[in-house]
């Protein structure tokens, strides 16, 4: 997922950058138990381990024990017990707890950001911005909690009806690795605001900060058992999503896995929210502010090492400006600093793990074999610092001479690979932009407002950016069309996916019965 920085905020984040980052890697947050059940860290009962590897160095930080069926059963039962209490607490009081949690997250921003860097390999300033954005999201839902209510409907003859919006029960959340703290915050805060309890499983590659969110919630006053964390790989996620005690599953990840979760959920008619990635188009018209369009294309492709589901990796550029656009783009990309993600001036950190790194390289190789040209980058970078020699660093890649049918243009890569595709007319580019099974996001750069509105009305995507890209202010819904998912996160509309409506009818007169 997806909170990407606005450049003017970089300077404001310096306030949080005074503390040392390196010391956090040896902190108890790495070495302590990583399950969080009933308000405390606990060791799982499972015996299978998986390694926690630092993307920046390639070193194994520790083995992590995977939760088994017994661990999942315990977490779900604890959540069900806590739900009975939490769901009866007034919305205003629930909101106050969430607001306190948001403030604690801000106070611990540097610690959280440093651990996020350790987990993901992203640059520290970007991780810091992610954490602060999540604090805003938690506070946002804290403010909405008191206003979660139904409607009153006046009927004829003195009769009336009203609706009650009630929580679903226990929510099972499964997060992806590109934005670990955000996954936990975006899924738990609206669920908790509605009165649900949560069992969350982070990605096995990024287990650290979801547990810290649990500690933050507990310190803020959340009753024990309302937010629980279990660690594990695919089998643990299957135990959670198929558990009969789970009332809703919210998942971020691949279309393939999301389809399996939806199939499993259908057996028990569970509620689902699915955010399943994209292959988004970014359209740059000839009248666009070219420097802004270049910056937008970079945000749409190279933030978080290109590991952003909404990325606009199909960059359609009007033929009249193609050469100028490409030359300006390369000048800017050449200035990006690749290396140590703990340093403030680093703009490109490490790919999440070796398998993903090799996958991105394979896509670039396939693109070359299918006729694309590498205009810039696309190769491994080994930083000068010997401590980083085992990390997974890739120079951002710009591909030209791309065609719509190429593998690199059709499939989601999840890496810093930009495919540039020329076009001639508006009708042509809209047809090509919509020619995808996915529909998460899209963008357009133009000075013509009428054209912008036309493009917005025709693009088959859940989020569209006009003269910017990958910005998600708190309160703006996020989710996709087509196979990119079901439901929305981040905005007020998300509350509808964590609650259900009960309708109540009151008769004001005698019963009119024809029998």
C-alpha positions in Angstrom: 0.0 0.0 0.0 1.0 3.4 -0.2 1.4 6.7 1.7 4.0 8.5 -0.4 5.6 11.8 0.6 5.0 15.3 -0.6 8.3 16.9 -1.2 7.6 20.0 1.0 7.1 17.7 4.0 10.7 16.4 3.9 12.0 19.4 5.8 9.3 19.2 8.5 10.3 15.6 9.2 13.8 16.6 10.3 12.3 17.3 13.7 12.1 13.6 14.2 15.6 12.7 12.9 17.7 13.7 15.9 18.0 10.3 17.5 20.4 7.6 16.3 18.9 4.9 14.1 21.5 2.2 14.2 21.0 1.3 17.9 17.4 0.2 17.4 18.5 -2.9 15.5 19.8 -4.3 18.8 16.8 -3.3 20.8 14.4 -5.6 22.6 11.8 -4.9 19.9 13.8 -7.3 17.7 14.7 -9.9 20.3 11.4 -10.2 22.3 8.5 -12.4 21.4 6.7 -11.2 18.3 3.2 -12.5 19.0 0.9 -10.2 20.9 -2.1 -11.8 22.6 -4.3 -10.4 25.4 -2.2 -7.3 25.9 1.3 -8.8 26.1 4.0 -10.3 24.0 4.0 -14.1 24.0 5.9 -17.0 22.5 3.8 -19.0 20.0 3.3 -22.7 20.5 4.3 -23.6 17.0 7.6 -25.3 16.3 8.3 -24.1 12.7 10.6 -21.1 12.3 11.3 -18.7 9.4 14.2 -16.2 9.2 13.9 -12.4 9.7 16.4 -11.0 7.2 17.5 -7.4 6.9 17.0 -6.2 3.3 19.8 -3.6 3.7 22.5 -6.1 4.7 21.1 -9.5 3.7 21.9 -10.7 7.3 19.6 -12.9 9.3 18.5 -10.9 12.4 16.7 -13.8 14.2 14.5 -16.9 13.6 10.8 -16.2 14.1 8.5 -18.9 15.3 5.4 -19.4 13.2 2.0 -19.6 14.9 0.2 -22.9 14.5 -3.5 -23.7 14.6 -3.5 -23.7 18.5 -2.0 -20.2 18.5 -4.7 -19.0 16.1 -7.4 -20.6 18.1 -6.2 -18.9 21.3 -5.9 -15.5 19.6 -9.4 -15.7 18.1 -11.0 -16.8 21.4 -9.3 -14.0 23.3 -10.6 -11.6 20.6 -14.2 -13.0 20.9 -14.1 -12.5 24.7 -12.7 -9.0 24.4 -15.3 -8.1 21.7 -18.2 -8.6 24.1 -16.8 -5.8 26.3 -15.3 -3.5 23.6 -18.4 -3.5 21.5 -20.5 -2.2 24.4 -18.2 0.8 25.1 -19.6 4.0 23.7 -18.1 5.2 20.5 -16.8 8.4 22.1 -14.8 6.4 24.6 -13.4 4.1 21.9 -12.4 7.2 19.9 -10.6 8.7 22.9 -8.5 5.6 23.2 -7.6 5.7 19.5 -6.7 9.4 19.7 -4.3 8.6 22.6 -2.8 5.8 20.6 -2.2 8.2 17.7 -0.3 10.6 20.0 1.8 7.7 21.4 2.7 6.6 17.9 3.9 10.2 17.1 6.0 10.2 20.3 7.6 6.9 19.3 8.0 7.9 15.6 11.7 7.6 15.4 11.8 4.1 17.1 9.0 2.9 14.9 10.5 4.3 11.7 13.9 2.8 12.5 12.4 -0.6 12.9 10.4 -0.1 9.7 13.7 0.5 7.9 15.2 -2.6 9.5 12.2 -4.6 8.3 11.7 -3.2 4.8 15.0 -1.5 3.7 13.2 1.7 2.8 14.8 5.1 3.4 14.4 6.4 7.0 12.8 9.7 6.0 10.1 7.7 4.0 9.5 5.3 6.9 9.2 8.3 9.2 6.5 9.9 7.0 4.7 6.5 6.9 4.5 6.4 10.7 3.2 9.9 11.0 0.6 9.3 8.3 -0.6 6.2 10.2 -0.8 8.2 13.4 -3.1 10.6 11.5 -5.2 7.7 10.3 -5.7 6.3 13.8 -6.6 9.8 15.1 -9.0 10.2 12.1 -10.9 7.1 13.0 -10.8 8.1 16.7 -12.7 11.2 15.7 -15.3 9.3 13.7 -16.0 6.7 16.3 -18.5 8.8 18.3 -20.5 9.5 15.1 -21.0 5.9 14.0 -24.8 5.7 14.1 -27.9 4.7 12.1 -30.8 6.7 10.7 -34.4 7.5 11.8 -37.1 7.0 9.2 -40.6 8.5 9.8 -43.5 6.4 8.4 -47.2 6.9 8.0 -49.8 6.5 10.8 -47.4 7.3 13.6 -45.1 4.4 12.7 -41.4 4.8 12.4 -38.2 2.9 11.9 -34.5 3.3 12.8 -31.3 1.6 12.0 -28.4 0.7 14.2 -24.9 0.3 12.9 -23.2 -2.5 14.8 -19.8 -4.1 14.7 -19.2 -7.4 12.8 -17.3 -9.2 15.6 -13.7 -10.4 15.2 -11.8 -9.2 12.2 -8.9 -11.2 10.8 -6.3 -9.0 9.1 -3.5 -10.1 6.9 -0.9 -7.5 5.8 1.7 -7.2 3.0 5.3 -6.3 3.5 5.7 -3.0 1.7 4.0 -0.9 4.4 4.0 -3.0 7.6 2.9 -0.4 10.2 0.4 1.1 7.7 -1.2 -2.3 7.1 -1.8 -2.8 10.8 -3.0 0.7 11.4 -5.3 1.0 8.3 -6.9 -2.3 9.1 -7.2 -2.1 12.9 -8.2 1.5 13.5 -11.5 1.5 11.6 -12.3 -2.0 12.9 -11.7 -0.9 16.5 -13.6 2.4 15.9 -16.6 0.3 15.0 -16.3 -1.9 18.1 -14.7 -5.0 16.6 -11.8 -7.0 17.9 -8.8 -7.7 15.7 -6.4 -10.6 15.0 -3.7 -9.3 12.7 -1.0 -11.3 10.9 1.8 -9.2 9.4 3.9 -10.5 6.5 6.5 -12.9 7.5 9.1 -10.6 6.0 8.1 -7.6 8.2 7.0 -8.8 11.7 8.3 -6.0 14.0 6.1 -2.9 14.0 2.6 -4.6 14.2 3.5 -5.8 17.6 4.6 -2.3 18.7 1.2 -1.1 17.6 -0.3 -3.5 20.0 1.8 -2.1 22.8 0.7 1.4 21.8 -2.9 0.4 21.8 -2.5 -1.1 25.3 -0.8 1.9 26.7 -3.6 4.1 25.3 -6.1 2.1 27.2 -7.4 -0.5 24.7 -8.8 -3.5 26.7 -6.6 -6.6 26.6 -7.5 -8.9 23.7 -9.0 -6.3 21.4 -5.9 -6.2 19.2 -3.8 -9.4 18.8 -0.9 -10.2 16.6 0.1 -13.7 15.3 3.2 -14.3 13.2 3.6 -16.8 10.4 3.8 -17.6 6.8 1.1 -18.9 4.4 -0.3 -21.7 6.6 -0.8 -19.3 9.5 -2.8 -17.0 7.2 -4.9 -19.9 6.1 -5.6 -20.9 9.7 -6.8 -17.3 10.3 -8.8 -16.7 7.2 -10.6 -20.0 7.5 -11.3 -19.9 11.2 -15.0 -20.2 12.1 -14.6 -17.6 14.8 -13.5 -14.9 12.3 -16.4 -12.7 11.1 -14.5 -10.7 8.5 -11.2 -11.0 6.6 -9.3 -8.0 5.4 -6.3 -8.8 3.2 -3.7 -6.9 1.1 -1.6 -8.9 -1.3 -1.7 -10.7 -4.7 -4.8 -11.4 -6.8 -4.0 -15.2 -6.6 -4.0 -15.2 -2.8 -6.9 -12.8 -2.5 -9.0 -15.1 -4.7 -8.3 -18.1 -2.5 -9.2 -16.1 0.6 -12.4 -15.0 -1.0 -13.2 -18.6 -1.8 -12.5 -19.7 1.7 -14.6 -16.8 3.2 -17.5 -17.7 1.0 -17.9 -21.1 2.7 -18.8 -19.3 6.0 -20.2 -16.2 4.3 -17.6 -14.0 5.9 -17.3 -10.3 5.1 -14.1 -9.5 3.1 -12.1 -6.5 2.1 -9.4 -7.2 -0.5 -6.7 -4.9 -1.9 -5.0 -6.9 -4.5 -2.5 -4.7 -6.4 -2.5 -3.1 -9.8 -0.9 -2.3 -13.1 -1.8 1.4 -13.2 -1.6 3.8 -16.1 -0.1 7.3 -15.9 -1.0 9.5 -18.9 1.1 12.6 -19.7 -0.4 14.9 -22.3 1.6 17.3 -24.5 0.3 20.4 -22.7 1.4 19.2 -19.2 3.9 21.0 -17.0 6.8 18.7 -18.0 8.9 19.1 -14.9 5.9 18.2 -12.7 5.1 15.3 -15.0 8.6 14.0 -14.6 8.4 14.3 -10.8 5.0 12.6 -10.9 6.3 9.7 -12.9 9.1 9.2 -10.4 6.7 9.2 -7.5 4.6 6.7 -9.5 7.5 4.3 -10.1 10.4 4.7 -7.7 9.0 5.4 -4.3 9.7 2.6 -1.8 11.9 0.9 -4.3 8.9 0.6 -6.7 7.2 -1.7 -4.2 3.8 0.1 -4.2 0.6 -1.5 -5.4 -0.8 1.7 -6.8 2.3 2.6 -8.9 1.7 4.0 -12.3 4.2 1.8 -14.1 2.6 2.1 -17.5 3.7 5.7 -18.4 1.9 6.8 -21.5 3.6 9.9 -23.0 2.2 11.9 -25.9 4.6 11.6 -28.8 5.2 15.3 -29.2 7.0 15.6 -25.9 8.4 12.1 -25.6 12.1 13.0 -26.2 12.0 16.0 -23.9 10.2 14.1 -21.2 12.8 11.2 -21.3 15.8 13.5 -21.2 14.5 15.4 -18.2 13.5 12.2 -16.5 17.0 10.7 -16.8 18.6 13.8 -15.5 16.6 13.6 -12.3 16.9 9.8 -11.8 20.7 10.0 -12.2 20.7 12.2 -9.0 19.0 9.6 -6.9 21.3 8.2 -4.1 21.2 4.4 -3.7 22.5 2.9 -0.5 22.2 2.9 3.3 18.5 3.4 4.2 19.3 4.8 7.6 20.9 7.9 6.0 18.8 11.0 5.5 20.0 11.7 2.0 19.4 8.2 0.7 16.5 8.1 -1.9 16.7 4.4 -3.0 17.0 1.7 -0.3 17.0 -2.0 -0.6 14.5 -4.4 -2.2 12.6 -6.5 0.4 14.4 -9.8 -0.1 16.5 -11.7 -2.6 13.7 -13.6 -4.3 11.9 -10.3 -5.1 15.1 -8.7 -6.2 15.8 -11.6 -8.6 12.2 -11.4 -9.8 12.6 -7.8 -10.8 15.8 -8.5 -12.7 14.1 -11.4 -14.5 11.3 -9.0 -15.7 13.9 -6.6 -17.0 15.6 -9.4 -18.9 12.3 -10.5 -20.4 11.6 -7.0 -21.4 14.9 -6.7 -23.3 14.3 -10.1 -25.0 10.8 -8.8 -26.1 12.3 -5.7 -27.7 12.4 -3.0 -25.0 15.4 -0.8 -24.6 16.9 0.0 -21.2 17.3 3.8 -21.2 18.6 3.9 -17.7 19.4 1.6 -14.8 18.1 -1.9 -14.3 21.2 -3.4 -12.7 22.4 -4.4 -9.3 24.2 -1.8 -7.2 26.7 -2.9 -4.5 27.2 0.0 -2.0 30.7 1.0 -0.9 29.9 0.2 2.7 31.0 -3.4 3.3 28.2 -3.8 5.8 25.7 -3.4 3.0 27.4 -5.8 0.5 24.8 -8.5 1.1 21.8 -6.2 0.6 19.5 -6.1 -2.3 20.0 -2.9 -4.2 18.7 -2.1 -7.7 19.3 1.0 -9.8 15.8 2.3 -10.9 15.1 1.1 -14.4 13.5 3.1 -17.3 12.4 1.1 -20.4 11.6 2.6 -23.8 10.4 1.1 -27.0 7.7 -0.7 -25.0 4.5 -2.2 -26.5 1.2 -2.9 -24.7 1.5 -6.7 -25.2 4.9 -7.0 -23.5 5.1 -9.0 -20.3 6.6 -6.1 -18.4 3.7 -3.9 -19.5 1.0 -6.4 -18.6 2.1 -7.9 -15.3 2.7 -6.3 -11.9 6.4 -6.3 -11.2 6.6 -4.6 -7.8 10.0 -3.1 -8.4 11.5 0.1 -9.8 10.7 -0.5 -13.4 9.1 2.2 -15.5 7.7 1.3 -18.9 7.3 4.3 -21.3 4.6 4.0 -24.0 4.1 6.7 -26.6 0.6 7.7 -27.8 -1.0 10.1 -30.3 -4.7 10.7 -29.3 -6.8 10.9 -26.1 -9.2 8.2 -27.3 -6.4 5.9 -28.1 -4.6 6.3 -24.8 -7.8 5.8 -22.8 -8.6 2.6 -24.6 -5.1 1.3 -23.9 -5.0 2.5 -20.3 -8.2 0.6 -19.5 -7.0 -2.6 -21.2 -6.1 -4.4 -18.0 -7.8 -6.8 -15.6 -6.6 -4.6 -12.8 -7.9 -1.2 -11.8 -6.3 0.1 -8.7 -5.1 3.6 -9.6 -4.3 5.9 -12.5 -3.0 9.4 -13.2 -3.1 12.2 -15.7 -0.9 15.2 -16.2 -2.5 18.1 -18.2 -3.3 21.8 -18.0 -6.6 21.3 -19.7 -9.2 20.9 -16.9 -11.9 19.7 -19.3 -9.6 17.0 -20.6 -8.7 16.1 -17.0 -12.4 15.6 -16.2 -13.0 13.6 -19.3 -10.1 11.3 -18.5 -11.2 10.8 -14.9 -14.7 9.9 -16.1 -13.4 7.2 -18.5 -10.6 5.6 -16.5 -11.6 2.3 -14.9 -9.7 2.7 -11.6 -10.5 3.3 -7.9 -8.1 6.2 -7.4 -7.1 8.8 -10.0 -4.5 11.5 -9.6 -4.6 14.7 -11.6 -1.2 16.5 -11.8 0.3 14.4 -9.0 0.6 10.8 -8.1 0.6 8.4 -5.1 -0.6 10.9 -2.5 -3.1 9.6 0.1 -4.2 12.3 2.5 -6.0 10.9 5.5 -9.7 10.4 4.9 -9.5 9.8 1.2 -10.8 6.3 0.4 -8.4 3.8 -1.2 -9.3 0.7 -3.2 -9.7 -0.7 -6.7 -11.9 -1.7 -9.5 -11.9 -5.0 -11.3 -9.5 -7.6 -9.9 -7.8 -5.0 -7.8 -10.1 -5.7 -5.0 -13.3 -5.3 -3.0 -14.0 -2.6 -0.4 -12.2 0.6 0.6 -9.6 1.6 3.2 -8.5 4.9 4.7 -11.7 7.0 4.4 -15.0 7.2 6.2 -16.5 4.7 3.8 -14.2 2.0 5.3 -16.5 2.1 8.4 -19.2 0.5 6.3 -17.0 -2.5 5.7 -16.4 -3.1 9.4 -20.0 -2.8 10.5 -23.5 -4.0 9.7 -27.0 -2.5 9.7 -29.8 -3.6 12.0 -33.3 -2.2 11.0 -35.9 -1.7 13.7 -39.6 -1.1 12.9 -42.1 0.4 15.4 -45.8 0.2 14.7 -47.8 3.3 15.7 -51.3 1.8 15.3 -53.2 -1.5 15.0 -51.7 -4.3 13.0 -53.3 -4.4 9.6 -53.7 -8.2 8.9 -55.7 -9.5 6.0 -56.2 -12.9 7.6 
